[in-house]
Amino acid sequence: MKKLCSFLCLSLLLLALVGCNILGPTQYKLTMQQPVGQGTVVPEPGVYNFVNGAEVVLSANASTGWQFVKWEVNGLEYSAGAETTLMMNEAKTVRAFFEEIPLEVYTLTMLEPEGSGTVLPGVGNHSYEEDTSVSIEATPDQGWEFIRWEVDGIEYSTLPETTLLMDQSKTVKAFFEEININHSPTMSIPDQVVEEGNTLTLDLNEFAEDCDDDPLTFELTSGVGTIAESTYRFSTRCGDAGEYNVVITVSDINGSTDEDTFRIVVEEDRVLVGGIIWEDTTWEADQCYCLSDNVQIHEDATLTIEPGVTVVGNDMMMQVWGKLIVEGDENNHVEIFSTTITGEASYDDEFCISISNAFLSRCEILPPGNQSGHGSLKLLGCRIEDLDQYVYIWYPKSDCFIEGNTFVGFGGFSIGTDDATVFIRNNFFSKPVKQFVFPSEFVVQNWASYNDSNTVVEFNTFADTDSVALKLQPGYDAAAMIGTKNYWSTTDEETIQSMIFDRTDDLECAGIIPYEPFLVEPHPDTPTP
């Protein structure tokens, strides 16, 4: 009897399980087709499975310039709502339809102008699509001037050329007003004479007339000099002697002009120098000195160059056995062009070259060879350009100071010391020169630091990250340098190390140049170009 009861229970349980769908509820496919027109749908195009009775939210988003039209389900129109729901009670195929929104067309009515003048577009009606930007232009006839535009009876602009956005139909009218007859300005500037090294200044209002008392403007049409407002200025330099033609145009507020040509004669005012300087000598402020031969400074003499002096080297040399003191100031630099400055003292003697607040171009300073001698060098607050060869500091007798300078196009420093230290601080270096007679691949190189001497390079800015800045010359066992606290125009240590050539690059170098800590921004006392 117990077996029979168990059999009946199992049979009832089996029947109950068969009556249940153990495979889960029925599922239907929803196929989302690509929309017709431009827009997006959610769900995105593709095939999805949903259980019987599921409600799917359909959403359509039209692209700019398009609008949603309808949904079709299984080829039949289903809904005109951009968002709707769909009951999944069978497999269904859905497609959204978009259509392009037609642009509105508006009419621009250009009325006959008030006064005498023409307009563009011309008088009449013109059709434009919505949001078109239309350029309108008014041109007054001779003796008339443009006053304003009115759009739909309201003042719109006082510019003769402007634009109009066609967001609705609009009516436009230009207004012109008759003006008094304008008299053209006149100008006559007499020929001028100035000595080289001086500045010619002219108030152009003194040479121009206008019968209408209109404000005048002046423009340098051709020739030398500059014009700022009504002031003409031509600053001459040593070597500018000669004749120059200048053309200036004067204009009034109505566009009437006159042109005048005048001549400037720059007379020579220079001192020719050359030969031996036996005793203390001063080249006086604001004078121009031209080298006609090499200048040699005797060991018992000092040549002092005062502020404002211009030195034209003419590729001659300034050879220093004694002292060369160049003393510009911040507001009145000394200018030195196309000369070679050499130190000629023997090991037992000492030359002194001190240059401050000067501009040097196409010069050489202590070039390599037999022109560097023993002595001391100071370069302070200078700008040095196009110095192709490196500066060869050869066992100086006193400390050397290279501070606060800007070097652009520079061959570098090659240094050896035994009793003195070379300080290279707060300088800006850019565009190092790499190819010339004595090629260098450095900004600062040391090949000897005997006894307690050293080369200290700090607080400088090295602007070029693709070239070597500091270098120990291989094969010289006393070479050394301190390169800490500089700004390398980068904080990437791998790049900084590539700008340093030492024993990490060549085992023939005497040691390693320390560079840490380094600056993450330029030092405040270092110049910027």
BELBEL-V543201 format. One record per run of one state. SS is the DSSP state (2 for helix, 1 for strand, 0 for the rest). FROM is the first residue (numbers start at 1). LEN is the number of residues. If there is no record, write none. Layout:
SS,FROM,LEN / SS,FROM,LEN
//
This chain:
0,1,1 / 2,2,18 / 0,20,7 / 1,27,6 / 0,33,3 / 1,36,1 / 0,37,2 / 1,39,4 / 0,43,3 / 1,46,6 / 0,52,2 / 1,54,9 / 0,63,3 / 1,66,8 / 0,74,2 / 1,76,4 / 0,80,3 / 1,83,6 / 0,89,3 / 1,92,9 / 0,101,4 / 1,105,6 / 0,111,3 / 1,114,1 / 0,115,2 / 1,117,4 / 0,121,3 / 1,124,6 / 0,130,2 / 1,132,9 / 0,141,3 / 1,144,8 / 0,152,2 / 1,154,4 / 0,158,3 / 1,161,6 / 0,167,3 / 1,170,9 / 0,179,7 / 1,186,2 / 0,188,4 / 1,192,4 / 0,196,3 / 1,199,5 / 2,204,4 / 1,208,2 / 0,210,6 / 1,216,7 / 0,223,3 / 1,226,3 / 0,229,2 / 1,231,5 / 0,236,6 / 1,242,11 / 0,253,4 / 1,257,11 / 0,268,3 / 1,271,7 / 0,278,3 / 1,281,3 / 0,284,4 / 1,288,10 / 0,298,4 / 1,302,4 / 0,306,4 / 1,310,11 / 0,321,2 / 1,323,5 / 0,328,1 / 1,329,1 / 0,330,2 / 1,332,1 / 0,333,1 / 1,334,10 / 0,344,7 / 1,351,6 / 0,357,1 / 1,358,4 / 0,362,2 / 1,364,2 / 0,366,9 / 1,375,6 / 0,381,2 / 1,383,5 / 0,388,3 / 1,391,4 / 0,395,5 / 1,400,4 / 0,404,2 / 1,406,5 / 0,411,2 / 1,413,5 / 0,418,3 / 1,421,5 / 0,426,2 / 1,428,5 / 0,433,11 / 1,444,6 / 0,450,4 / 1,454,5 / 0,459,2 / 1,461,2 / 0,463,7 / 1,470,3 / 0,473,9 / 1,482,1 / 0,483,4 / 1,487,1 / 0,488,5 / 2,493,6 / 0,499,1 / 1,500,2 / 0,502,12 / 1,514,1 / 0,515,15
//
